[in-house]
Structure formats: C-alpha cells, structure tokens
Amino acid sequence: MIALSLTEIAGLVGGQPHDIPDPDLKVTGPVVIDSREVRPGSLFAALPGERVDGHDFARGAVEAGAAAVLAARPVGTPDAPVPAIVVPDVIAAMGALARAVVERLGTTVVALTGSAGKTSTKDLIAQLLQRRGPTVWTPGSLNNEIGLPLTAMSADEATQHLVLEMGARGKGHIRYLATLTPPRIGLVLNVGTAHIGEFGGREQIAEAKGELVESLPSAAEGGVAVLNADDPLVRAMASRTKARTVLFGEAEDADVRAGNVRLADGGRPAFTLHTPTGCGEVTMRLYGEHHVSNALAAAAVAHELGMSVDEIAVALSEAGQLSRWRMEVTERSDGVTVVNDAYNANPESMRAALRALVAMGAATPGRRTWAVLGPMAELGEDSLAEHDAVGRLAVRLNVSKLVAVGGQEAAWLDMGAKNEGSWGEESVHVSDVRAAVDLLRSELRPGDVVLVKASRSVGLERLAQALLDGEGEVSGRWA
C-alpha cells in the first residue's frame, strides 16, 4: 500500500486513534486480516469471524510488526496498550481506505463481473496487461466487500493497472463495490444461473450485474463498457451506461471477435482473433472451448488499453492459469490425466467442463473419460432440473463414466444420466469422497481422463488431490 500515517488513515476512515504513541508513524506494509500474514509496517484489520474474532489477535499482530490495528473497539489495556484506530465498522473502513488509495494513485481500474468465467478471465487480463506495465489483480476469487479492498490497497505508486473481479450475492452489491474502486473499464461476461436461488431469475441477475456498467464514467470521460455480444442479456446493458460500448464475441457485429474456432492439441482452443486494428492467430494453453469467450473479453480490454493485435495474440497464446482448481490439468506417471476444476460449479461451467473433457478424450482414440461431479449450490427451485440436465448431458456427450458424489443433488445427477436411457452401469452414485477415490483407484487405467468438479462448498478438490497423491489420505467433512 502507499505509505500513509496513522493520523491520515484515521481521518480517511472516520476513526478514533487509541493508544497510538506516534501518530505520524506510517503504514508501509500490506493491510491484512490474518495476523499470520503481518509484516513490519502492516495494518491489521480485526474482523469478527464465524469461529474467531480478529480482535483477539490484535496484540499478537502488533508484536509481529503491525503499525496498528483497525478495530471496532479498543484492543489494549492500561497496562498493555495496543495501538489502534477504532471505527464503527471495520469492513466499511477498509472500503473507505481502499477508495482513498485508488483515488490517490490514479491507476486505471478494470472491473469485471459475470455468472461464469470471472476468475479465468481476470487472470487472462492480468497476464496481458502485465506486458504493458505493473499490474495488480484480484487473487483467486476474493471479489467481495472484504477481498476487493484488500486487493486495491495492495497497489502502490508503480501500479499502472488494477484488475478487479466483482461478485454479487444480491442487488446493490456490485454498485457498492464500484463506489470503492471506481472503474474506467467495466466488463460483463455473461448472465447465467449461478446463485439463481438467491436472485430469483436470470433477469434479476442481469439487473445486478448491469450495475457495473451503470457505474462507469461517460464516454467523454473515458468510460468503456465491454459487453458480450453473444449474450442477449449482456448486450442489452448497452442502454444502461453512459460509457462507450465495445462488443466481444463470435457475433459478426462484435468489435473483437473470433473466427475459425477449433479445438487443437487435446482440447486447447485455437481461433483467429479479429480486432478493429487487425487480426492474429491464437492457440491457447488452457483447455476448453469456453475459454474463447474469456480470451475475447481479455483481448477487448487489452485493445482498449493500447495493446496491438500481435501483442494480444502472443500473450493469449502464452497465458496460463493463475488461480488453482480451475481446469488444472495434471498427468500422473501412469498416464492418467486429472482435471481439477473443483473450485466452483454452476450449470454453465458444468456444461463447459464436460465438453472440454470430451475434447481431451477425443484427442487419443480409445481414451476413456470420467466425469466425477458433485452438487451445484444455490440453484433454489431449479436445482433438481439443473442437476438432472447435467447428468443427461454427460450421456449425450458420450462421457465414458459419470461418478456422482454426495447426497440428494448427486443422486439427481445420477438419475438424469440413467433416465437419458442409453446408459447401463456407466453412471454411479457414491456417498462421499472416500468412496469415490476407492472406486477410481480400482477402475482407472492408463490414458484415462478424469474431470473433478463441484461447487466450492463440497470440497471436491480433495478428491483430485487424493488421486494425484496415490495412496494419500482423504480428510474433511466428506470423508
């Protein structure tokens, strides 16, 4: 973070200094919410958690080198003072501090949202823009009112680009995040069914996602809305923004589009990138045709920020996956390939992952494909239909074997596959990770490709890791 004195920080967040011996002492390290991550000069934000209260770790954070604690109450005693800035709401104070940092830096803020592909696209944008100058981006999926300020506050005077993923659990969330880190470029990827149980329908999701483009500056002020031309609900957001609109996709009228899309080298997408300033050939390192849309979105942002089509094509062809458990492909010594895509799942990403699995299997004749799938969360009343549909799709794509892992939702996956009518024992329902690992260890053979995917709450990444660890133990709530 840029160096700010404790007095300055107190003023910016509306806080009261407590037990601060040197008000001019500067915070020169990162803002952290985990006392184990404190470095000399840090500011420790004491957040209450489900199991622990950050205030209980305040003294230890200062002893580890933190300049002070951002707290909701005094954390010291008369005999053992702990320097703190006391605020009514620690999370709100973090947001206020993030906004102040971004305003002082004047860096270009790129924000993106969407129902699927946010993290992969953010990683692509970051890798492209890094070639132009120092870039800070959201680590993993820290895209809420806590993670976004932490990312923004990690920028410093050298930062040229700040790439921020914005998530939403309801209406108004993205609008709030955009007030903390006002973007100049806003990207909306798609409107799907992720969290549909919370929102109530795709139209409501579109209403929430569109808050991003409503928050952009006008075209005259440099605002740019980058919208998916292939998604009608996203394309329609052009009417909700004062910013200049740039369309990406495979549609003929898209400003940045893909032609001659194909899968090469075991499921890696290749295409011709068309931009307003020329064309280039892209062959990606990532797996799955769904990455074409993500790549086009990243290309549109990079083009707006001055990268040439040749630079963009090379960067997309060289980009890898920065975040864990998203189509993370590992080949075992015995030739079994494990695809760990277990970070999260929704109907759209499930379908994309299944198609990628089939493409990987098709690259080598006779190669078997395994879809090891768990529940998709937060689908509300659509849950049964969506799980059933994914099970049916596995059959239609001719996946060799479906292993549905978990409770009721997994049973619906298995039911959909069996009700599709063309399978016999190719689909199996197991109760937990241990049972799935035992099944796979007994039946996998060299050359098989195994996709592991479920919603984050299921923790199915442990299954993928167990397959890679050989006889490693499986631990956790599903074991």
DRENTORTI-972168 format. One record per residue (C-alpha): residue number from 0; x, y, z; residue in three letters. Coordinates in steps of 0.05 Angstrom, whole numbers. Layout:
% residues N
+-----+--------+--------+--------+-----+
:   i :      x :      y :      z :  aa :
+-----+--------+--------+--------+-----+
: NUM :      X :      Y :      Z : ALA :
...
+-----+--------+--------+--------+-----+
END
This chain:
% residues 479
+-----+--------+--------+--------+-----+
:   i :      x :      y :      z :  aa :
+-----+--------+--------+--------+-----+
:   0 :      0 :      0 :      0 : MET :
:   1 :     21 :     72 :     -9 : ILE :
:   2 :     52 :     99 :     55 : ALA :
:   3 :      1 :    134 :     99 : LEU :
:   4 :      9 :    158 :    170 : SER :
:   5 :    -38 :    132 :    224 : LEU :
:   6 :    -66 :    202 :    231 : THR :
:   7 :    -82 :    204 :    156 : GLU :
:   8 :   -114 :    135 :    159 : ILE :
:   9 :   -157 :    154 :    219 : ALA :
:  10 :   -182 :    215 :    181 : GLY :
:  11 :   -196 :    176 :    117 : LEU :
:  12 :   -237 :    123 :    153 : VAL :
:  13 :   -271 :    167 :    205 : GLY :
:  14 :   -235 :    131 :    262 : GLY :
:  15 :   -210 :    149 :    331 : GLN :
:  16 :   -137 :    136 :    349 : PRO :
:  17 :   -127 :     95 :    413 : HIS :
:  18 :    -60 :     84 :    448 : ASP :
:  19 :    -20 :    108 :    388 : ILE :
:  20 :     47 :    134 :    413 : PRO :
:  21 :     68 :    163 :    345 : ASP :
:  22 :     10 :    189 :    302 : PRO :
:  23 :     60 :    204 :    246 : ASP :
:  24 :     81 :    131 :    242 : LEU :
:  25 :     68 :    107 :    171 : LYS :
:  26 :     36 :     43 :    148 : VAL :
:  27 :     85 :     17 :     97 : THR :
:  28 :     65 :    -56 :     93 : GLY :
:  29 :      2 :    -90 :     69 : PRO :
:  30 :    -67 :    -87 :    101 : VAL :
:  31 :    -82 :   -158 :    126 : VAL :
:  32 :   -139 :   -193 :    160 : ILE :
:  33 :    -98 :   -254 :    181 : ASP :
:  34 :    -49 :   -240 :    237 : SER :
:  35 :     -3 :   -294 :    209 : ARG :
:  36 :      7 :   -251 :    147 : GLU :
:  37 :     31 :   -190 :    185 : VAL :
:  38 :     96 :   -159 :    161 : ARG :
:  39 :    133 :    -99 :    190 : PRO :
:  40 :     92 :    -37 :    178 : GLY :
:  41 :     26 :    -73 :    164 : SER :
:  42 :    -43 :    -51 :    185 : LEU :
:  43 :    -82 :   -108 :    216 : PHE :
:  44 :   -157 :   -105 :    205 : ALA :
:  45 :   -192 :   -142 :    261 : ALA :
:  46 :   -253 :   -176 :    232 : LEU :
:  47 :   -303 :   -218 :    270 : PRO :
:  48 :   -308 :   -288 :    240 : GLY :
:  49 :   -354 :   -348 :    247 : GLU :
:  50 :   -306 :   -383 :    295 : ARG :
:  51 :   -256 :   -330 :    317 : VAL :
:  52 :   -254 :   -255 :    328 : ASP :
:  53 :   -196 :   -217 :    297 : GLY :
:  54 :   -194 :   -171 :    358 : HIS :
:  55 :   -168 :   -230 :    398 : ASP :
:  56 :   -106 :   -230 :    354 : PHE :
:  57 :    -93 :   -155 :    356 : ALA :
:  58 :    -36 :   -156 :    406 : ARG :
:  59 :     -1 :   -213 :    370 : GLY :
:  60 :     -6 :   -175 :    305 : ALA :
:  61 :     27 :   -113 :    334 : VAL :
:  62 :     81 :   -156 :    367 : GLU :
:  63 :     93 :   -186 :    297 : ALA :
:  64 :    106 :   -117 :    269 : GLY :
:  65 :     39 :    -86 :    252 : ALA :
:  66 :     39 :    -10 :    258 : ALA :
:  67 :    -32 :    -11 :    287 : ALA :
:  68 :    -98 :    -47 :    287 : VAL :
:  69 :   -161 :    -25 :    252 : LEU :
:  70 :   -214 :    -46 :    303 : ALA :
:  71 :   -286 :    -38 :    324 : ALA :
:  72 :   -266 :    -28 :    397 : ARG :
:  73 :   -203 :    -13 :    437 : PRO :
:  74 :   -159 :    -75 :    439 : VAL :
:  75 :   -108 :    -56 :    492 : GLY :
:  76 :   -108 :    -47 :    567 : THR :
:  77 :    -79 :      9 :    610 : PRO :
:  78 :    -22 :    -37 :    629 : ASP :
:  79 :    -11 :    -64 :    559 : ALA :
:  80 :    -34 :    -14 :    506 : PRO :
:  81 :    -44 :    -36 :    434 : VAL :
:  82 :    -44 :     20 :    381 : PRO :
:  83 :   -110 :     20 :    344 : ALA :
:  84 :   -155 :     62 :    300 : ILE :
:  85 :   -225 :     48 :    326 : VAL :
:  86 :   -283 :     53 :    275 : VAL :
:  87 :   -357 :     36 :    277 : PRO :
:  88 :   -350 :    -17 :    222 : ASP :
:  89 :   -283 :    -48 :    203 : VAL :
:  90 :   -306 :    -73 :    135 : ILE :
:  91 :   -334 :     -5 :    117 : ALA :
:  92 :   -270 :     28 :    140 : ALA :
:  93 :   -230 :    -19 :     95 : MET :
:  94 :   -273 :      3 :     37 : GLY :
:  95 :   -263 :     77 :     52 : ALA :
:  96 :   -188 :     67 :     56 : LEU :
:  97 :   -187 :     28 :     -9 : ALA :
:  98 :   -223 :     84 :    -44 : ARG :
:  99 :   -174 :    136 :    -18 : ALA :
: 100 :   -115 :     94 :    -41 : VAL :
: 101 :   -144 :     85 :   -111 : VAL :
: 102 :   -161 :    159 :   -117 : GLU :
: 103 :    -90 :    179 :    -97 : ARG :
: 104 :    -58 :    131 :   -145 : LEU :
: 105 :    -99 :    149 :   -206 : GLY :
: 106 :    -86 :     80 :   -235 : THR :
: 107 :   -130 :     51 :   -290 : THR :
: 108 :   -183 :      7 :   -257 : VAL :
: 109 :   -212 :    -50 :   -297 : VAL :
: 110 :   -271 :    -85 :   -264 : ALA :
: 111 :   -306 :   -148 :   -288 : LEU :
: 112 :   -366 :   -189 :   -268 : THR :
: 113 :   -408 :   -246 :   -295 : GLY :
: 114 :   -440 :   -311 :   -276 : SER :
: 115 :   -384 :   -356 :   -300 : ALA :
: 116 :   -311 :   -347 :   -321 : GLY :
: 117 :   -295 :   -285 :   -279 : LYS :
: 118 :   -232 :   -312 :   -247 : THR :
: 119 :   -204 :   -344 :   -311 : SER :
: 120 :   -217 :   -280 :   -350 : THR :
: 121 :   -187 :   -237 :   -295 : LYS :
: 122 :   -125 :   -280 :   -297 : ASP :
: 123 :   -120 :   -271 :   -373 : LEU :
: 124 :   -129 :   -196 :   -369 : ILE :
: 125 :    -75 :   -191 :   -316 : ALA :
: 126 :    -26 :   -231 :   -357 : GLN :
: 127 :    -39 :   -188 :   -418 : LEU :
: 128 :    -34 :   -121 :   -382 : LEU :
: 129 :     29 :   -142 :   -344 : GLN :
: 130 :     65 :   -137 :   -410 : ARG :
: 131 :     48 :    -63 :   -412 : ARG :
: 132 :     65 :    -45 :   -340 : GLY :
: 133 :     59 :    -64 :   -266 : PRO :
: 134 :     -9 :    -95 :   -255 : THR :
: 135 :    -46 :   -115 :   -191 : VAL :
: 136 :   -104 :   -163 :   -195 : TRP :
: 137 :   -153 :   -200 :   -150 : THR :
: 138 :   -120 :   -262 :   -122 : PRO :
: 139 :   -164 :   -323 :   -131 : GLY :
: 140 :   -237 :   -303 :   -123 : SER :
: 141 :   -231 :   -250 :    -68 : LEU :
: 142 :   -284 :   -209 :   -101 : ASN :
: 143 :   -329 :   -185 :    -45 : ASN :
: 144 :   -331 :   -126 :      3 : GLU :
: 145 :   -270 :   -153 :     40 : ILE :
: 146 :   -228 :   -183 :    -15 : GLY :
: 147 :   -236 :   -125 :    -64 : LEU :
: 148 :   -210 :    -71 :    -15 : PRO :
: 149 :   -152 :   -116 :      5 : LEU :
: 150 :   -132 :   -122 :    -69 : THR :
: 151 :   -140 :    -48 :    -82 : ALA :
: 152 :    -98 :    -29 :    -22 : MET :
: 153 :    -41 :    -74 :    -46 : SER :
: 154 :    -29 :    -26 :   -105 : ALA :
: 155 :     26 :     25 :   -100 : ASP :
: 156 :     55 :     84 :   -138 : GLU :
: 157 :     83 :     39 :   -192 : ALA :
: 158 :     17 :      4 :   -207 : THR :
: 159 :    -10 :     21 :   -276 : GLN :
: 160 :    -69 :    -26 :   -279 : HIS :
: 161 :   -115 :    -51 :   -224 : LEU :
: 162 :   -157 :   -111 :   -248 : VAL :
: 163 :   -214 :   -126 :   -200 : LEU :
: 164 :   -264 :   -183 :   -201 : GLU :
: 165 :   -332 :   -163 :   -173 : MET :
: 166 :   -381 :   -215 :   -146 : GLY :
: 167 :   -452 :   -205 :   -123 : ALA :
: 168 :   -498 :   -242 :    -76 : ARG :
: 169 :   -555 :   -194 :    -89 : GLY :
: 170 :   -578 :   -128 :   -117 : LYS :
: 171 :   -535 :    -69 :    -99 : GLY :
: 172 :   -471 :   -108 :    -84 : HIS :
: 173 :   -434 :    -90 :   -148 : ILE :
: 174 :   -457 :    -18 :   -144 : ARG :
: 175 :   -426 :    -14 :    -75 : TYR :
: 176 :   -361 :    -46 :    -97 : LEU :
: 177 :   -357 :      2 :   -155 : ALA :
: 178 :   -361 :     61 :   -107 : THR :
: 179 :   -299 :     34 :    -70 : LEU :
: 180 :   -256 :     26 :   -132 : THR :
: 181 :   -289 :     66 :   -189 : PRO :
: 182 :   -272 :     31 :   -254 : PRO :
: 183 :   -258 :     64 :   -320 : ARG :
: 184 :   -268 :     -1 :   -359 : ILE :
: 185 :   -324 :    -47 :   -339 : GLY :
: 186 :   -331 :   -118 :   -368 : LEU :
: 187 :   -393 :   -162 :   -363 : VAL :
: 188 :   -380 :   -233 :   -386 : LEU :
: 189 :   -448 :   -267 :   -383 : ASN :
: 190 :   -512 :   -277 :   -345 : VAL :
: 191 :   -523 :   -349 :   -325 : GLY :
: 192 :   -556 :   -387 :   -269 : THR :
: 193 :   -502 :   -384 :   -215 : ALA :
: 194 :   -535 :   -362 :   -150 : HIS :
: 195 :   -603 :   -362 :   -184 : ILE :
: 196 :   -634 :   -387 :   -119 : GLY :
: 197 :   -612 :   -322 :    -85 : GLU :
: 198 :   -631 :   -275 :   -142 : PHE :
: 199 :   -696 :   -306 :   -165 : GLY :
: 200 :   -683 :   -309 :   -240 : GLY :
: 201 :   -635 :   -291 :   -297 : ARG :
: 202 :   -668 :   -224 :   -307 : GLU :
: 203 :   -654 :   -206 :   -235 : GLN :
: 204 :   -582 :   -230 :   -243 : ILE :
: 205 :   -575 :   -185 :   -304 : ALA :
: 206 :   -603 :   -127 :   -264 : GLU :
: 207 :   -549 :   -137 :   -212 : ALA :
: 208 :   -491 :   -149 :   -260 : LYS :
: 209 :   -510 :    -88 :   -300 : GLY :
: 210 :   -497 :    -44 :   -240 : GLU :
: 211 :   -424 :    -46 :   -263 : LEU :
: 212 :   -436 :    -10 :   -329 : VAL :
: 213 :   -483 :     39 :   -295 : GLU :
: 214 :   -424 :     58 :   -250 : SER :
: 215 :   -376 :     75 :   -307 : LEU :
: 216 :   -357 :    146 :   -327 : PRO :
: 217 :   -385 :    174 :   -391 : SER :
: 218 :   -353 :    162 :   -459 : ALA :
: 219 :   -327 :    234 :   -457 : ALA :
: 220 :   -293 :    218 :   -391 : GLU :
: 221 :   -261 :    155 :   -419 : GLY :
: 222 :   -311 :    104 :   -394 : GLY :
: 223 :   -314 :     38 :   -433 : VAL :
: 224 :   -365 :    -18 :   -424 : ALA :
: 225 :   -341 :    -84 :   -453 : VAL :
: 226 :   -401 :   -129 :   -465 : LEU :
: 227 :   -413 :   -199 :   -490 : ASN :
: 228 :   -446 :   -194 :   -558 : ALA :
: 229 :   -467 :   -267 :   -555 : ASP :
: 230 :   -508 :   -260 :   -491 : ASP :
: 231 :   -573 :   -221 :   -504 : PRO :
: 232 :   -580 :   -200 :   -431 : LEU :
: 233 :   -509 :   -172 :   -430 : VAL :
: 234 :   -515 :   -139 :   -499 : ARG :
: 235 :   -577 :   -103 :   -474 : ALA :
: 236 :   -536 :    -70 :   -419 : MET :
: 237 :   -510 :    -20 :   -471 : ALA :
: 238 :   -573 :     20 :   -458 : SER :
: 239 :   -556 :     26 :   -384 : ARG :
: 240 :   -489 :     60 :   -390 : THR :
: 241 :   -461 :    129 :   -409 : LYS :
: 242 :   -395 :     96 :   -427 : ALA :
: 243 :   -373 :     77 :   -497 : ARG :
: 244 :   -393 :      5 :   -513 : THR :
: 245 :   -346 :    -47 :   -541 : VAL :
: 246 :   -375 :   -115 :   -560 : LEU :
: 247 :   -337 :   -181 :   -559 : PHE :
: 248 :   -358 :   -250 :   -581 : GLY :
: 249 :   -368 :   -293 :   -642 : GLU :
: 250 :   -425 :   -249 :   -669 : ALA :
: 251 :   -409 :   -216 :   -736 : GLU :
: 252 :   -420 :   -146 :   -708 : ASP :
: 253 :   -374 :   -156 :   -648 : ALA :
: 254 :   -316 :   -106 :   -646 : ASP :
: 255 :   -269 :   -161 :   -621 : VAL :
: 256 :   -289 :   -229 :   -646 : ARG :
: 257 :   -265 :   -299 :   -660 : ALA :
: 258 :   -265 :   -335 :   -727 : GLY :
: 259 :   -247 :   -406 :   -747 : ASN :
: 260 :   -256 :   -431 :   -675 : VAL :
: 261 :   -230 :   -501 :   -666 : ARG :
: 262 :   -200 :   -547 :   -613 : LEU :
: 263 :   -128 :   -569 :   -622 : ALA :
: 264 :    -77 :   -609 :   -583 : ASP :
: 265 :   -124 :   -647 :   -537 : GLY :
: 266 :   -177 :   -595 :   -525 : GLY :
: 267 :   -139 :   -529 :   -527 : ARG :
: 268 :   -178 :   -475 :   -565 : PRO :
: 269 :   -150 :   -441 :   -626 : ALA :
: 270 :   -181 :   -385 :   -666 : PHE :
: 271 :   -169 :   -323 :   -709 : THR :
: 272 :   -173 :   -260 :   -667 : LEU :
: 273 :   -206 :   -202 :   -703 : HIS :
: 274 :   -199 :   -131 :   -675 : THR :
: 275 :   -212 :    -62 :   -704 : PRO :
: 276 :   -138 :    -56 :   -719 : THR :
: 277 :   -123 :   -124 :   -749 : GLY :
: 278 :   -123 :   -200 :   -739 : CYS :
: 279 :    -79 :   -251 :   -705 : GLY :
: 280 :    -76 :   -325 :   -693 : GLU :
: 281 :    -85 :   -353 :   -623 : VAL :
: 282 :    -74 :   -423 :   -596 : THR :
: 283 :    -86 :   -425 :   -522 : MET :
: 284 :    -52 :   -466 :   -468 : ARG :
: 285 :   -117 :   -470 :   -429 : LEU :
: 286 :   -167 :   -527 :   -440 : TYR :
: 287 :   -238 :   -520 :   -464 : GLY :
: 288 :   -275 :   -481 :   -518 : GLU :
: 289 :   -308 :   -437 :   -465 : HIS :
: 290 :   -241 :   -401 :   -458 : HIS :
: 291 :   -251 :   -370 :   -526 : VAL :
: 292 :   -303 :   -322 :   -498 : SER :
: 293 :   -258 :   -308 :   -438 : ASN :
: 294 :   -199 :   -294 :   -485 : ALA :
: 295 :   -241 :   -247 :   -528 : LEU :
: 296 :   -262 :   -208 :   -467 : ALA :
: 297 :   -190 :   -201 :   -444 : ALA :
: 298 :   -169 :   -182 :   -515 : ALA :
: 299 :   -222 :   -127 :   -517 : ALA :
: 300 :   -197 :    -97 :   -452 : VAL :
: 301 :   -124 :   -101 :   -474 : ALA :
: 302 :   -140 :    -70 :   -541 : HIS :
: 303 :   -174 :    -11 :   -506 : GLU :
: 304 :   -111 :     -1 :   -465 : LEU :
: 305 :    -66 :      4 :   -526 : GLY :
: 306 :    -40 :    -66 :   -539 : MET :
: 307 :    -31 :    -85 :   -612 : SER :
: 308 :    -66 :   -146 :   -640 : VAL :
: 309 :      1 :   -181 :   -648 : ASP :
: 310 :     18 :   -169 :   -575 : GLU :
: 311 :    -50 :   -193 :   -553 : ILE :
: 312 :    -48 :   -257 :   -596 : ALA :
: 313 :     21 :   -276 :   -569 : VAL :
: 314 :      1 :   -261 :   -497 : ALA :
: 315 :    -63 :   -302 :   -502 : LEU :
: 316 :    -25 :   -360 :   -533 : SER :
: 317 :     26 :   -359 :   -476 : GLU :
: 318 :    -22 :   -345 :   -418 : ALA :
: 319 :    -33 :   -398 :   -365 : GLY :
: 320 :    -80 :   -410 :   -307 : GLN :
: 321 :    -61 :   -367 :   -247 : LEU :
: 322 :   -115 :   -390 :   -199 : SER :
: 323 :   -119 :   -460 :   -170 : ARG :
: 324 :   -170 :   -514 :   -184 : TRP :
: 325 :   -197 :   -485 :   -249 : ARG :
: 326 :   -186 :   -536 :   -305 : MET :
: 327 :   -119 :   -552 :   -272 : GLU :
: 328 :    -92 :   -609 :   -315 : VAL :
: 329 :    -41 :   -658 :   -286 : THR :
: 330 :    -17 :   -722 :   -317 : GLU :
: 331 :      3 :   -778 :   -270 : ARG :
: 332 :     63 :   -822 :   -281 : SER :
: 333 :     17 :   -879 :   -303 : ASP :
: 334 :    -14 :   -836 :   -358 : GLY :
: 335 :    -79 :   -819 :   -322 : VAL :
: 336 :    -97 :   -745 :   -331 : THR :
: 337 :   -132 :   -710 :   -273 : VAL :
: 338 :   -170 :   -646 :   -289 : VAL :
: 339 :   -183 :   -609 :   -224 : ASN :
: 340 :   -239 :   -559 :   -237 : ASP :
: 341 :   -266 :   -564 :   -167 : ALA :
: 342 :   -263 :   -492 :   -145 : TYR :
: 343 :   -336 :   -479 :   -162 : ASN :
: 344 :   -393 :   -502 :   -207 : ALA :
: 345 :   -457 :   -477 :   -238 : ASN :
: 346 :   -497 :   -505 :   -296 : PRO :
: 347 :   -459 :   -464 :   -348 : GLU :
: 348 :   -390 :   -482 :   -323 : SER :
: 349 :   -410 :   -555 :   -314 : MET :
: 350 :   -431 :   -559 :   -388 : ARG :
: 351 :   -367 :   -525 :   -410 : ALA :
: 352 :   -324 :   -571 :   -368 : ALA :
: 353 :   -358 :   -634 :   -395 : LEU :
: 354 :   -347 :   -611 :   -466 : ARG :
: 355 :   -274 :   -597 :   -451 : ALA :
: 356 :   -268 :   -667 :   -420 : LEU :
: 357 :   -296 :   -699 :   -482 : VAL :
: 358 :   -250 :   -659 :   -528 : ALA :
: 359 :   -190 :   -681 :   -486 : MET :
: 360 :   -211 :   -754 :   -492 : GLY :
: 361 :   -224 :   -749 :   -566 : ALA :
: 362 :   -152 :   -728 :   -579 : ALA :
: 363 :   -130 :   -800 :   -569 : THR :
: 364 :   -173 :   -856 :   -598 : PRO :
: 365 :   -199 :   -904 :   -545 : GLY :
: 366 :   -184 :   -857 :   -486 : ARG :
: 367 :   -237 :   -863 :   -431 : ARG :
: 368 :   -267 :   -801 :   -399 : THR :
: 369 :   -292 :   -797 :   -327 : TRP :
: 370 :   -336 :   -742 :   -300 : ALA :
: 371 :   -332 :   -741 :   -225 : VAL :
: 372 :   -384 :   -689 :   -206 : LEU :
: 373 :   -413 :   -662 :   -141 : GLY :
: 374 :   -471 :   -616 :   -124 : PRO :
: 375 :   -481 :   -546 :   -152 : MET :
: 376 :   -502 :   -499 :    -97 : ALA :
: 377 :   -551 :   -440 :    -93 : GLU :
: 378 :   -596 :   -462 :   -151 : LEU :
: 379 :   -660 :   -457 :   -110 : GLY :
: 380 :   -722 :   -488 :   -140 : GLU :
: 381 :   -683 :   -501 :   -205 : ASP :
: 382 :   -635 :   -548 :   -171 : SER :
: 383 :   -668 :   -614 :   -189 : LEU :
: 384 :   -678 :   -595 :   -262 : ALA :
: 385 :   -607 :   -568 :   -270 : GLU :
: 386 :   -573 :   -629 :   -238 : HIS :
: 387 :   -617 :   -675 :   -280 : ASP :
: 388 :   -597 :   -637 :   -343 : ALA :
: 389 :   -523 :   -642 :   -328 : VAL :
: 390 :   -529 :   -717 :   -318 : GLY :
: 391 :   -566 :   -723 :   -384 : ARG :
: 392 :   -513 :   -681 :   -419 : LEU :
: 393 :   -458 :   -728 :   -396 : ALA :
: 394 :   -495 :   -784 :   -433 : VAL :
: 395 :   -507 :   -744 :   -496 : ARG :
: 396 :   -433 :   -724 :   -499 : LEU :
: 397 :   -415 :   -798 :   -491 : ASN :
: 398 :   -373 :   -789 :   -428 : VAL :
: 399 :   -348 :   -859 :   -411 : SER :
: 400 :   -368 :   -857 :   -338 : LYS :
: 401 :   -404 :   -810 :   -290 : LEU :
: 402 :   -389 :   -814 :   -216 : VAL :
: 403 :   -438 :   -770 :   -176 : ALA :
: 404 :   -410 :   -754 :   -107 : VAL :
: 405 :   -452 :   -732 :    -48 : GLY :
: 406 :   -525 :   -730 :    -25 : GLY :
: 407 :   -590 :   -712 :    -58 : GLN :
: 408 :   -563 :   -667 :   -113 : GLU :
: 409 :   -513 :   -721 :   -133 : ALA :
: 410 :   -570 :   -770 :   -136 : ALA :
: 411 :   -604 :   -723 :   -185 : TRP :
: 412 :   -542 :   -722 :   -229 : LEU :
: 413 :   -542 :   -798 :   -229 : ASP :
: 414 :   -617 :   -801 :   -242 : MET :
: 415 :   -611 :   -754 :   -302 : GLY :
: 416 :   -557 :   -798 :   -333 : ALA :
: 417 :   -597 :   -862 :   -323 : LYS :
: 418 :   -662 :   -831 :   -346 : ASN :
: 419 :   -630 :   -809 :   -411 : GLU :
: 420 :   -637 :   -881 :   -430 : GLY :
: 421 :   -573 :   -900 :   -466 : SER :
: 422 :   -530 :   -919 :   -406 : TRP :
: 423 :   -529 :   -980 :   -363 : GLY :
: 424 :   -477 :   -981 :   -308 : GLU :
: 425 :   -438 :   -923 :   -336 : GLU :
: 426 :   -466 :   -877 :   -281 : SER :
: 427 :   -456 :   -890 :   -208 : VAL :
: 428 :   -475 :   -851 :   -145 : HIS :
: 429 :   -428 :   -854 :    -85 : VAL :
: 430 :   -439 :   -822 :    -18 : SER :
: 431 :   -373 :   -787 :     -5 : ASP :
: 432 :   -302 :   -772 :    -28 : VAL :
: 433 :   -272 :   -834 :      2 : ARG :
: 434 :   -319 :   -879 :    -35 : ALA :
: 435 :   -305 :   -843 :   -100 : ALA :
: 436 :   -230 :   -848 :    -90 : VAL :
: 437 :   -235 :   -922 :    -75 : ASP :
: 438 :   -277 :   -933 :   -138 : LEU :
: 439 :   -230 :   -893 :   -183 : LEU :
: 440 :   -167 :   -926 :   -156 : ARG :
: 441 :   -195 :   -994 :   -171 : SER :
: 442 :   -220 :   -978 :   -241 : GLU :
: 443 :   -175 :   -924 :   -272 : LEU :
: 444 :   -127 :   -947 :   -325 : ARG :
: 445 :    -70 :   -912 :   -362 : PRO :
: 446 :    -94 :   -859 :   -411 : GLY :
: 447 :   -160 :   -844 :   -375 : ASP :
: 448 :   -180 :   -771 :   -366 : VAL :
: 449 :   -215 :   -753 :   -300 : VAL :
: 450 :   -254 :   -688 :   -291 : LEU :
: 451 :   -268 :   -668 :   -219 : VAL :
: 452 :   -319 :   -612 :   -210 : LYS :
: 453 :   -370 :   -587 :   -158 : ALA :
: 454 :   -388 :   -525 :   -120 : SER :
: 455 :   -335 :   -499 :    -74 : ARG :
: 456 :   -373 :   -517 :    -11 : SER :
: 457 :   -366 :   -591 :    -28 : VAL :
: 458 :   -290 :   -591 :    -24 : GLY :
: 459 :   -282 :   -640 :    -82 : LEU :
: 460 :   -212 :   -614 :    -96 : GLU :
: 461 :   -191 :   -662 :    -41 : ARG :
: 462 :   -213 :   -719 :    -86 : LEU :
: 463 :   -170 :   -694 :   -143 : ALA :
: 464 :   -111 :   -686 :    -96 : GLN :
: 465 :   -121 :   -757 :    -69 : ALA :
: 466 :   -118 :   -784 :   -140 : LEU :
: 467 :    -53 :   -747 :   -151 : LEU :
: 468 :    -24 :   -768 :    -84 : ASP :
: 469 :    -33 :   -842 :    -97 : GLY :
: 470 :    -50 :   -873 :    -31 : GLU :
: 471 :    -54 :   -806 :      6 : GLY :
: 472 :   -107 :   -799 :     60 : GLU :
: 473 :   -173 :   -764 :     47 : VAL :
: 474 :   -194 :   -718 :    102 : SER :
: 475 :   -250 :   -669 :    115 : GLY :
: 476 :   -325 :   -668 :    123 : ARG :
: 477 :   -340 :   -714 :     64 : TRP :
: 478 :   -291 :   -768 :     85 : ALA :
+-----+--------+--------+--------+-----+
END
